[in-house]
Amino acid sequence: MKEFEILFVDDDRTILSLVEEYLTAFDYRINAVDNGLKALELIKEKEFDVVFTDFKMPDIDGLELLSVIKEYRPATEVIMVTGHGTMESAIQAMKFGSYDYIQKPFKLDVLRILIDKIIEAKKLKQENIVLKSRLKERHRYDELVGISLKLRGIYEQIDRMSQSSPNVLIQGESGTGKALTAHVIHRRSHRNDRPFKSVNCKSFAKGIAEDQLQAHAISLFESAGGGTVFFDEIAEISPGIQTQISRAFKAYSLNRAAADGNPGTGARILAATNRNLENAARKDIFDVEFFNCINDVKIEIPPLKDRKEDICLLINHFLNKFSLKNDSKVLNVSPSALDVLLRYDWPGNVIQLENVIERAFALRVDLTIELDDLPSEIKTFGEITKIS
């Protein structure tokens, strides 16, 4: 507020006095002058965020002042004020680039509404400038988006194992992007030209006799053709079936190595879970043999609440994604909405944030996502935080 500079130009000193007293009481920085020539001198010296100018003045009228401001200070917003309001003059002022148009006599709180609207728009513009500058950094790795230290550490992990292709255990809360990480690991490996087989762990053994499980698992690894087999939410498989898969993988790897003369040509396993498998294996809730098989390398995906510096990048990523998908444009998030999104705890993590942005498109939000466009549980979080 204190950095926001306002200039009010009017040849009526009574109006100037009232405006200056009113805006100063609300901590606005206000310069008030009674003619256009004085206004031009001030505009040459410094840049104002907003200029209110009378339409009719004896030396330079408001339209002339507006045209000069737009030529030399294009970022300055100009609002025309007149006691001689006609539709013609309003249209003319808008054509010259006036931000808005108000008619005397006006209520003083109208000035505050206009000023606050311009302040919010400028803050939003600045947020977008900061966001774009961040995008110049290494803000993503394949389809993974983020510049936080934890995300960059994961990028480095994936780089380091791109040629060796170990089995990888990916742990993290639901919605953090474990499956996406698995796809990225596969695409960044030397196996990227081979199949990526994703396994629904909840239905893996349905309809298969116990004595056929190992053969079924071996067939799965063979179908990957030296690529990747991804077990999503691996803890959903019972310990007995885990043992069968582990033994099947060892038998498959030995057979493949014997056939090819190279132990590294077989398929590799990627597994994801939202549980701590190390603790589960220690308590015999998860098969220790299978845990050791899939845990050559472990990647921990942090929850979104622990990488809030990535939220702006993710928002921009999802805005672009759904703009292309829906052939429509939602370009921005308002400062008030962004403030709540940055403070929210995100129990559903990145998937929840993506759903919030997709919801805005479904509601046909026009250009900017406002606070009222957010789901009720997120708006309520913002209101409770402000009250407390």
N, C-alpha and C positions, 0 to 999 in steps of 0.2 A: 504493500500500500504506500509506504513512504517513498519508494523509488518511482512511483507512478506520477508523472507530471501532467498537470491540467492547466490549460489557458482558457480564460473566459473573456470574450471581447464584446462590449456593448457600450453604446454612447449614453445609456441611462445609468447614472452613477448610483441611483437608489437600488436598481437591480444588481449592480456589481457588488454593492455593500452587503446585500442580503445573501447573495450566492457565496461570496467569500466567507462570511460569518458561518453560514450553514455547513459548507464543505470542510472548513477548518475544524469545526466542532467534531467532525467524524474522522479527523486525522488525514485528510487528503491534502496533497501539496498543490496549492492553487495560486496561479498568477492571474490578476484581473487588470485589464486595461480598457480605457474608454474610447479608443479609436483604432482603426485598421493599420495606420502607419506605425504606431507603437507596437502593435502586434507583430508586424513584419520585422521590426528590429529584433524583438525577442526570438522570433522563429529562426532568424539568421544566426543568433548566438547559441541556441540550444535546441534540442529536439524534444517536443512534447508528445505525450502518448495520445492525448485527445485535446481538440480545440473546439470550444463552443463559440460560434460567432453570430452576431446579429446580422440579419439579412440586409436591412437598410441602415447605412451609416453615411455621414456627410463626405468623408474623404475617399475611402475605398469601400465598396460594398462587399457583402459576404461572399458573393460568387467570385469576385476578383481575388479575394483573400484565399478562398478555397482552391482556386486554380493555381495560385502561387505555391501554396502548401503542398499540393499534390505533385508539383513539379520538383520542388527542392526537398521535401520531407515526405516521400510517398508512404512511409510506415505510419505516419500520424493520421489518426481518425478525426474527421471533421463532422460536427453536428450543427446544422443550420437552425438558428433561433430567430423567429420573426413575429411581429405584431401585424404583419400584412400578409398573412398566410393565404395562399391560393393554391389550387392543384397545379397550376402552371409553374409557379415558383418551386413547389416541391419536386415536380418532375425534373425541372431544370437543375436543381441542386443535386439530385440523384445522378443525373447525367454527367455532372462535373465531378462526381466521386464522393458525394456526401454519405457518411455512414448512416445518418438518420436525420430526421426533420421534426422539430417541435414548435408549437405555436404559443405565443404569449396570449394571455397569462398562463403560466405553467406552474405546476406544483413542484416544490423543491425536491421532493423525494423521487420525481421522475429523473432528475439529474443523477441521483445515486444509482438508480436502476440501470441507466445507460452506462454509467462509468463502470459499475461492477460487471456488466455484461462484456464490456471491452477488456477489462482486466482479466476475466476468465478466458476470453478468446486468446489474449496474448500469452497467458500462462500455458494454454494448450499448445499454441504454436511453438513455444520454447521447449515444452516437453517433447514435441515431435522432432525438433532440431537435435536435442540430446539423444533421442532414440536413434535417429539416423546416423549420428556420429558414432554411437556404439556399434551400429551395424557394420561399420568399416573395420572393426576388430574381428578377431576370429570368434564369431558369435555362434557358429554352428559347425557340426561335424556330421557330414552326410545329412540324415534327417533328424539328428539330435540337435536341439537348440538350447544355447546357454553359454554364458561367459564366466559363471561362478568357478571358483577354484576346484570344487568337487567335480563339476562337469569336465573341466579341462583335464583333471587327473584321469577320468574315465577315457577321454579321447586318447591320452598318452598310452593307457593300458592297451587299448584296442590296436593302436599303432604298433606297439612292441610285439604283440602276438600275431600280427597279420600273416607272417610267414610260417610260424611254427604250428598254428592251429591247435592249441590244447583244448581239452574239454573245459567248459566254462559254466560256473554257477552264478546266476544273476539274482541277487536278493534285493528286495525293496517293497515298500507298501503298495497296495493296489492303486493303480492309476498313475504310477510314476514313469511308466514307459519301458517296462522290462521286455515285452515282446518286440517293441520297436528297436531296442538296443540289440536284441538277438539278431534281427534282420541286418542291422548295421554291421555287426561283427562278421556276419557271413559275407556281406557285400565287400567288406574291406579285407577279406582274407584271399589267399590264392585259390580258394575253392569257389570263388564267386561265379564261375561259369558252370557250376554243377548244382543239382537240385537242393532246395531248402524244404525239408519235410517238417510240417508242424503237427504235433500230436496233442489231441484233446485228452488230457490225463483222466478226466472224470469218466470217459467212456472207453478207455484204452483196452480193457480186458473183457468188456461185455460180450457175451455170447461165445467166448473162447474157453474150451476145456483147459483145466490146469496143466495137463500133460502136454498141451499144445502151445502153451504160453512162450516158452523159450524159442520154439521154431517160428512163432509169429513175430517175436521181437527181432530175431535174426533176419527174417524177411524184410522187416521195416528198415533195418540198417542197410541191407543190400539195395533196396529201392532208392536210397539216397545217392547211389552211384558215386561214392567218394565225396559227397557234399556234406550237408548238415542235417542232423535230426534234432528238432527243438521240442523239448518237453515243457509245455507251459503249465505253471502251478503244479510242479512235480510232487509236492507233498500230498496232493489229492490221491495218489496211488498208494495202496496199502503196502506195508513193509514186505509182505510175502511176495507180491508182484515186483516190488523194487529189486528184491534178490534175484528173481528170474531175469529181469532186464539186465542187471549187472553181469550176470553169468553169460547171458546171450551176447552182450557186447564184447566180453573177453573172448568168447569162442569165435565170434565173427571177426574180430581184429586179428586173432592168430591165423585163422583160415585165409584172410585177405593178405596178410604179410607173407604167408607161405606161398600163396599163389603168385604174388607180384614180386616177392623178394625184397619188399620195402615196407616196414612197419607203419609208415606215415601216409599210405595211400587210401586207407579206409575212411569211412564217414566219421565225423566227430559229433560229440553231443554238446548241445547247449541246453541248459535247464534253468527255469525261472521259478521263483517262489516268493510269497510275501511272509514267509516264516523264517525263523532262525534255525536252519537245518543242523548247524553244529551242535546247538543245545539239544535239538530233537534226537540226533544220533547218540549223543551222550546219555540220554534218558531212554534209549532203545525205542523211541517213537518212530524214528526213521532208520532204515537199514544202514548200518555203518559201512558195509562193503560198497553199497551203491553211492553213499555220500563220498567216499574216497575216490570212486570212479569218476564222478562228475565234477569234483572240486579241484582240478588241476590249477585253475585260476578262479578267484572269486571277485565279482564286481558288485559293489554296493551302490544302488541308485538312491540318492538322497530324496527325502520328501520335499515337496515344493516349499513348505514353510521354512526349510533350511537353506533355500537358494532363491530368496525373494528378489535378488538382483537380476534374476532371469525373467521375471514376470513381464516386464515391458517388452522384451524381445519375443517372448512367447505370444503375447497379445498381438504384436505386429505380424508375427508369423501366421497366426490364425485368421487375422483380418485379411491378409493377402490370400490365404488358402480358400476362405469361404467367399471372398469377392470373385475369384476366378470360377469357383464351383457354381455360384448363383448368378453369375453375370450381373452383379450389382455392386455398389460401393458403400461400405461403411469404413470411413477413413480414419476416424479418431475415437478416442475415449475421453470424455470430459474430465477436467481436473478433479471434480468431486467424486466421480465414479472411480477414477484411477486411484485416488487416495484410499478408498475402501478396498479395492482389489489388492492393493499393496499391503494392507494391514490384515486382511482376512487370513485365516489359518489354513485353508484349503485341505480339509480332511480327505477329499477325493483326488487331490493332487493335480497333475497336469491334465488328466482326462476331464476333471471337473471344470477347470479353466477353459478348456476347449469347448465343452458343452455350453458354458456361459456365452462365449462368443458366437457359437452356432445358433443359440437361442435368439440372440439379437437379430440375426439375419432372418430367422423364421418369423420373428415379429415385425419384420420389414422396417427396422430402425433406419431413420434417414440420416446418413452421413456420420453422425456422432452418437456413440452410446452414452446415454445420460444415466445418472444414479437411479432414476425410476425405471430404467430398462433392465436393471439387474434382478435376479431372483430374490424372492422375499427374504430367504434366510441370510443372504449376503447383505441386503439393505438393513435388515434388523441388526446384524453384527455391527455395521457402521454406526447405527443410531445408539446402540448400547455403549459402544466404545466412547462416543462423544459425550454421552451423559455421564459416564463414570470418570 
